[in-house]
Amino acid sequence: MHALVDGTVHHQDIRRPLGMPRVIPPERLKRVLDAVPGNPRLGAGRRIRGLRLQATDLDWAIGEGPEVHGTGEALLMVMTGRRGIVSELAGQGTPTLAARVDGKAA
């Protein structure tokens, strides 16, 4: 599973700045989204603690608390610490998540 997560995230790391969007197949994206929060190496658990993340383009959600919603891809990227993605998200929990991604405790 680790290779699937790495490959998916790093493909988007390359494609996004080059303006070459790619739609991740929903069944693959859901598998990756499910794997990320429990992987301590990625730090997602710390970033999303106390928040509810809700995908707007597929049936996926995790957590309890103020909501952060956006595409599954955007949630994946921000959970893995990618800055600049927070602008693609909305909801009451977004400022908290943004501060955590930027390394500011919130």
GROMACS elastic network, one bead per residue, 0.5 to 0.9 nm:
[ bonds ]
;  ai    aj funct       b0    kb
    1     4     6  0.51471   500
    1     5     6  0.63306   500
    1     6     6  0.86657   500
    1    31     6  0.85371   500
    1    32     6  0.77649   500
    1    35     6  0.74029   500
    2     5     6  0.52140   500
    2     6     6  0.61400   500
    2     7     6  0.85155   500
    2    32     6  0.88901   500
    2    35     6  0.82514   500
    2    36     6  0.89776   500
    2    39     6  0.88546   500
    3     6     6  0.50512   500
    3     7     6  0.58743   500
    3     8     6  0.83717   500
    4     7     6  0.51889   500
    4     8     6  0.60161   500
    4     9     6  0.85240   500
    4    28     6  0.85792   500
    4    31     6  0.88495   500
    4    32     6  0.70115   500
    5     8     6  0.52726   500
    5     9     6  0.61200   500
    5    10     6  0.84434   500
    5    31     6  0.86768   500
    5    32     6  0.54989   500
    5    33     6  0.84026   500
    5    35     6  0.75874   500
    5    36     6  0.73845   500
    6     9     6  0.53472   500
    6    10     6  0.59127   500
    6    11     6  0.83405   500
    7    10     6  0.53051   500
    7    11     6  0.59492   500
    7    12     6  0.86167   500
    8    11     6  0.53427   500
    8    12     6  0.65099   500
    8    13     6  0.87754   500
    8    24     6  0.80105   500
    8    28     6  0.89190   500
    8    29     6  0.82566   500
    8    32     6  0.78881   500
    9    12     6  0.52668   500
    9    13     6  0.61937   500
    9    14     6  0.88839   500
    9    73     6  0.88369   500
    9    76     6  0.76486   500
    9    77     6  0.67271   500
    9    80     6  0.80441   500
   10    14     6  0.63219   500
   10    15     6  0.85417   500
   11    14     6  0.53217   500
   11    15     6  0.60694   500
   11    16     6  0.84884   500
   11    22     6  0.88481   500
   12    16     6  0.56437   500
   12    17     6  0.85924   500
   12    20     6  0.89394   500
   12    21     6  0.79101   500
   12    22     6  0.77372   500
   12    73     6  0.86074   500
   12    77     6  0.81374   500
   13    16     6  0.59156   500
   13    17     6  0.71903   500
   13    77     6  0.84663   500
   13    82     6  0.84881   500
   14    17     6  0.62247   500
   14    18     6  0.66985   500
   14    20     6  0.85036   500
   15    18     6  0.51990   500
   15    19     6  0.61594   500
   15    21     6  0.60316   500
   15    22     6  0.74625   500
   16    19     6  0.52385   500
   16    20     6  0.60696   500
   16    21     6  0.61976   500
   16    22     6  0.86618   500
   17    20     6  0.77125   500
   18    21     6  0.83739   500
   23    26     6  0.83772   500
   23    73     6  0.85270   500
   24    27     6  0.84885   500
   24    28     6  0.68920   500
   24    29     6  0.60550   500
   24    73     6  0.76453   500
   25    28     6  0.54334   500
   25    29     6  0.61573   500
   25    30     6  0.87473   500
   26    30     6  0.60824   500
   26    31     6  0.86457   500
   26    57     6  0.86887   500
   26    58     6  0.68971   500
   26    72     6  0.85741   500
   27    30     6  0.52864   500
   27    31     6  0.64578   500
   27    32     6  0.88657   500
   28    31     6  0.51899   500
   28    32     6  0.63256   500
   28    33     6  0.86245   500
   29    32     6  0.51284   500
   29    33     6  0.60049   500
   29    34     6  0.85206   500
   29    72     6  0.70484   500
   29    73     6  0.73268   500
   29    76     6  0.84108   500
   30    33     6  0.50048   500
   30    34     6  0.60674   500
   30    35     6  0.86123   500
   30    58     6  0.80173   500
   30    59     6  0.82022   500
   30    60     6  0.68450   500
   30    72     6  0.78341   500
   31    34     6  0.52062   500
   31    35     6  0.63342   500
   31    36     6  0.89269   500
   32    35     6  0.50911   500
   32    36     6  0.62613   500
   32    76     6  0.78981   500
   33    36     6  0.55226   500
   33    37     6  0.74736   500
   33    60     6  0.80733   500
   33    72     6  0.75335   500
   33    73     6  0.85937   500
   33    75     6  0.81186   500
   33    76     6  0.60768   500
   33    79     6  0.89196   500
   34    37     6  0.68033   500
   34    38     6  0.79723   500
   34    60     6  0.85105   500
   34    62     6  0.85710   500
   35    38     6  0.60830   500
   35    39     6  0.67520   500
   36    39     6  0.54356   500
   36    40     6  0.85011   500
   36    42     6  0.70428   500
   36    43     6  0.86718   500
   36    44     6  0.65791   500
   36    45     6  0.82583   500
   36    76     6  0.77263   500
   36    79     6  0.74842   500
   36    80     6  0.75723   500
   37    40     6  0.76742   500
   37    42     6  0.78814   500
   37    43     6  0.77370   500
   37    44     6  0.50614   500
   37    45     6  0.50603   500
   37    46     6  0.87101   500
   37    48     6  0.79575   500
   37    62     6  0.88718   500
   37    79     6  0.75417   500
   37    80     6  0.88649   500
   38    41     6  0.89572   500
   38    42     6  0.85873   500
   38    43     6  0.87738   500
   38    44     6  0.75740   500
   38    45     6  0.65357   500
   39    42     6  0.57666   500
   39    43     6  0.71697   500
   39    44     6  0.73315   500
   39    45     6  0.76705   500
   40    43     6  0.53715   500
   40    44     6  0.72273   500
   40    45     6  0.70105   500
   40    46     6  0.87332   500
   41    44     6  0.83421   500
   42    45     6  0.80607   500
   42    79     6  0.80611   500
   42    80     6  0.58199   500
   42    81     6  0.79103   500
   43    46     6  0.56595   500
   43    47     6  0.66451   500
   43    79     6  0.77629   500
   43    80     6  0.69183   500
   43    81     6  0.77169   500
   44    47     6  0.50195   500
   44    48     6  0.61140   500
   44    49     6  0.83239   500
   44    78     6  0.84442   500
   44    80     6  0.58246   500
   44    81     6  0.73956   500
   45    48     6  0.54786   500
   45    49     6  0.58226   500
   45    79     6  0.81255   500
   46    49     6  0.54355   500
   46   100     6  0.81400   500
   47    50     6  0.88821   500
   47    51     6  0.87210   500
   47    78     6  0.86915   500
   47    79     6  0.66166   500
   47    80     6  0.86591   500
   47    81     6  0.80271   500
   47    96     6  0.86804   500
   47    97     6  0.62553   500
   47    98     6  0.88810   500
   47    99     6  0.89791   500
   47   100     6  0.56108   500
   47   101     6  0.67185   500
   48    51     6  0.54307   500
   48    52     6  0.75608   500
   48    53     6  0.77484   500
   48    63     6  0.77367   500
   48    79     6  0.70674   500
   48    96     6  0.88513   500
   48    97     6  0.66684   500
   48   100     6  0.84475   500
   49    52     6  0.84278   500
   49    63     6  0.74842   500
   49    64     6  0.83483   500
   49    65     6  0.86644   500
   50    63     6  0.68358   500
   50    64     6  0.58807   500
   50    65     6  0.52369   500
   50    66     6  0.74009   500
   50    93     6  0.88933   500
   51    62     6  0.82090   500
   51    63     6  0.56917   500
   51    64     6  0.53248   500
   51    66     6  0.51726   500
   51    67     6  0.59715   500
   51    68     6  0.71347   500
   51    93     6  0.62494   500
   51    94     6  0.88992   500
   51    96     6  0.85257   500
   51    97     6  0.80937   500
   52    61     6  0.70364   500
   52    62     6  0.56169   500
   52    65     6  0.52116   500
   52    66     6  0.58487   500
   52    68     6  0.60872   500
   52    69     6  0.82551   500
   52    93     6  0.77073   500
   53    60     6  0.83029   500
   53    61     6  0.53903   500
   53    62     6  0.53604   500
   53    63     6  0.63905   500
   53    64     6  0.81823   500
   53    65     6  0.88951   500
   53    66     6  0.85334   500
   53    67     6  0.58165   500
   53    69     6  0.57578   500
   53    70     6  0.82158   500
   53    75     6  0.73821   500
   53    93     6  0.86569   500
   54    58     6  0.88841   500
   54    59     6  0.82659   500
   54    60     6  0.61701   500
   54    62     6  0.67631   500
   54    63     6  0.88402   500
   54    67     6  0.70611   500
   54    68     6  0.62485   500
   54    70     6  0.67657   500
   54    71     6  0.82440   500
   54    72     6  0.80069   500
   54    75     6  0.82026   500
   55    58     6  0.58048   500
   55    59     6  0.66873   500
   55    60     6  0.54902   500
   55    61     6  0.61296   500
   55    68     6  0.85853   500
   55    69     6  0.56843   500
   55    70     6  0.53125   500
   55    71     6  0.51178   500
   55    73     6  0.85237   500
   55    74     6  0.87088   500
   55    75     6  0.72077   500
   56    59     6  0.77137   500
   56    60     6  0.82569   500
   56    69     6  0.64271   500
   56    70     6  0.53083   500
   56    71     6  0.51710   500
   56    72     6  0.69888   500
   57    60     6  0.85849   500
   57    70     6  0.77325   500
   57    71     6  0.54708   500
   57    72     6  0.65050   500
   58    71     6  0.77846   500
   58    72     6  0.68823   500
   60    72     6  0.76992   500
   61    69     6  0.89628   500
   63    67     6  0.88152   500
   64    67     6  0.78719   500
   65    93     6  0.77293   500
   66    91     6  0.74305   500
   66    92     6  0.54677   500
   66    94     6  0.82822   500
   67    90     6  0.81670   500
   67    91     6  0.53417   500
   67    92     6  0.56453   500
   67    93     6  0.50614   500
   67    94     6  0.74448   500
   68    75     6  0.85104   500
   68    89     6  0.65494   500
   68    90     6  0.56587   500
   68    92     6  0.65202   500
   68    93     6  0.51730   500
   68    94     6  0.53780   500
   68    97     6  0.80976   500
   69    72     6  0.86923   500
   69    75     6  0.76504   500
   69    88     6  0.88953   500
   69    89     6  0.56550   500
   69    90     6  0.54013   500
   69    91     6  0.60167   500
   69    93     6  0.87972   500
   69    94     6  0.82041   500
   70    73     6  0.81637   500
   70    74     6  0.62797   500
   70    75     6  0.64032   500
   70    88     6  0.65585   500
   70    90     6  0.65124   500
   70    91     6  0.88042   500
   71    74     6  0.52151   500
   71    75     6  0.62896   500
   71    76     6  0.85927   500
   71    88     6  0.80638   500
   71    89     6  0.78420   500
   72    75     6  0.51128   500
   72    76     6  0.60905   500
   72    77     6  0.86483   500
   73    76     6  0.50139   500
   73    77     6  0.61984   500
   73    78     6  0.86718   500
   74    77     6  0.51574   500
   74    78     6  0.61961   500
   74    79     6  0.84919   500
   74    85     6  0.62260   500
   74    86     6  0.77816   500
   74    88     6  0.66694   500
   74    89     6  0.72705   500
   75    78     6  0.52625   500
   75    79     6  0.59581   500
   75    80     6  0.85754   500
   75    85     6  0.82832   500
   75    86     6  0.85730   500
   75    88     6  0.89191   500
   75    89     6  0.77926   500
   76    79     6  0.51978   500
   76    80     6  0.63449   500
   76    81     6  0.88734   500
   76    82     6  0.89095   500
   77    80     6  0.52617   500
   77    81     6  0.65658   500
   77    82     6  0.54309   500
   77    83     6  0.83167   500
   77    85     6  0.69047   500
   78    83     6  0.67626   500
   78    84     6  0.83906   500
   78    85     6  0.60125   500
   78    86     6  0.66609   500
   78    97     6  0.83166   500
   78    98     6  0.85133   500
   78   101     6  0.71415   500
   79    82     6  0.74177   500
   79    97     6  0.87861   500
   79   101     6  0.81060   500
   80   101     6  0.86847   500
   81   100     6  0.85848   500
   81   101     6  0.54245   500
   81   102     6  0.82093   500
   82    85     6  0.63994   500
   82    86     6  0.84795   500
   82   101     6  0.71661   500
   83    86     6  0.68128   500
   83    98     6  0.81648   500
   83   101     6  0.64322   500
   83   102     6  0.69137   500
   84    87     6  0.63715   500
   84    88     6  0.82971   500
   85    88     6  0.55776   500
   85    89     6  0.73789   500
   85    98     6  0.89883   500
   86    89     6  0.52732   500
   86    90     6  0.80691   500
   86    94     6  0.72491   500
   86    95     6  0.86367   500
   86    97     6  0.79074   500
   86    98     6  0.60544   500
   86   101     6  0.85724   500
   87    90     6  0.77626   500
   87    94     6  0.89921   500
   87    98     6  0.88775   500
   89    94     6  0.67460   500
   90    93     6  0.78998   500
   90    94     6  0.58955   500
   90    95     6  0.89591   500
   91    94     6  0.55483   500
   91    95     6  0.84966   500
   92    95     6  0.71639   500
   92    96     6  0.83625   500
   93    96     6  0.54491   500
   93    97     6  0.63489   500
   93    98     6  0.86844   500
   94    97     6  0.50957   500
   94    98     6  0.59686   500
   94    99     6  0.85938   500
   95    99     6  0.61896   500
   95   100     6  0.86684   500
   95   106     6  0.86646   500
   96    99     6  0.52431   500
   96   100     6  0.63643   500
   96   101     6  0.87660   500
   96   105     6  0.84638   500
   96   106     6  0.55681   500
   97   100     6  0.50964   500
   97   101     6  0.61736   500
   97   102     6  0.85777   500
   97   106     6  0.78060   500
   98   101     6  0.51694   500
   98   102     6  0.61778   500
   98   103     6  0.86821   500
   98   104     6  0.85206   500
   98   106     6  0.88876   500
   99   102     6  0.50892   500
   99   103     6  0.62845   500
   99   105     6  0.64247   500
   99   106     6  0.60158   500
  100   103     6  0.50237   500
  100   104     6  0.53133   500
  100   105     6  0.56549   500
  100   106     6  0.61338   500
  101   104     6  0.74229   500
  102   105     6  0.86319   500
  103   106     6  0.89586   500
